[in-house]
Amino acid sequence: MKIMPKTECNDRHCPKHAGLPVRGTMLEGVVVSDKAKNTVTVERGYLHYVPKYERYQRRTTRIAAHKPGCMQVAPGDKVRLAECRKISKTKSFVVMEKL
């Protein structure tokens, strides 16, 4: 089920209004920064197994994602990302929805 945002946008990298094709991985994470134009930094945590100590280690990674004009997200919001073609040097994910 697709949820269409209430506001229209004329962003050519919007998956809902401009038809940017998304494929591959769907991720969830927390927005930690929205200072760059049309970009949010999303942090997600995961567990990494260390065989030497036979334990798991908590790690985090930061992903730069494109924020379409119709999305209203702020630091602290949980979002869902979808993989798409490269939009810039560091961005290959786009924000799909706010959770």
SVG drawing of the C-alpha trace seen along z (x, -y; Angstrom):
<svg xmlns="http://www.w3.org/2000/svg" viewBox="-3 -23 43 40">
<polyline fill="none" stroke="black" stroke-width="0.4" points="0.0,0.0 1.5,-3.3 0.9,-6.4 0.9,-9.6 2.2,-12.7 -0.3,-15.5 1.8,-18.1 2.9,-18.1 6.5,-18.6 8.3,-19.3 11.5,-17.5 12.8,-15.3 14.2,-12.8 10.9,-12.1 9.9,-8.5 6.2,-9.2 5.7,-12.3 8.5,-12.1 8.7,-8.3 12.3,-7.8 12.7,-4.0 13.6,-2.3 15.1,1.1 17.1,3.3 17.4,2.6 14.8,1.0 16.3,-0.3 15.0,-2.0 17.0,-4.4 16.9,-7.6 17.6,-11.1 20.6,-12.7 21.1,-15.7 19.2,-17.7 21.6,-20.6 22.5,-19.9 20.1,-20.9 17.7,-18.1 19.8,-15.6 19.3,-13.9 21.9,-11.8 20.4,-8.6 22.0,-6.5 21.3,-2.8 22.6,-0.4 23.5,3.3 25.2,6.1 28.6,7.4 29.9,10.8 33.5,11.0 34.7,14.6 37.7,14.1 35.5,13.1 32.4,15.0 30.3,12.0 28.4,9.3 29.6,5.8 27.2,2.9 28.1,0.7 26.4,-2.1 26.6,-3.4 25.5,-6.7 23.8,-6.9 23.3,-10.0 19.8,-10.0 17.9,-12.3 14.9,-14.1 12.2,-15.0 10.5,-18.4 7.2,-16.8 8.8,-15.0 8.9,-16.9 11.5,-15.1 13.6,-16.5 16.4,-15.1 15.1,-12.4 12.4,-11.1 12.5,-7.4 12.4,-7.0 12.3,-4.3 14.9,-4.5 14.9,-2.8 17.8,-2.2 17.9,-3.9 20.3,-5.0 23.2,-7.3 21.8,-10.8 25.2,-12.3 28.6,-11.2 27.4,-10.0 23.6,-9.6 22.1,-6.3 19.2,-6.2 15.9,-8.2 13.5,-8.8 10.3,-6.9 8.2,-7.6 8.3,-8.9 7.5,-6.1"/>
</svg>
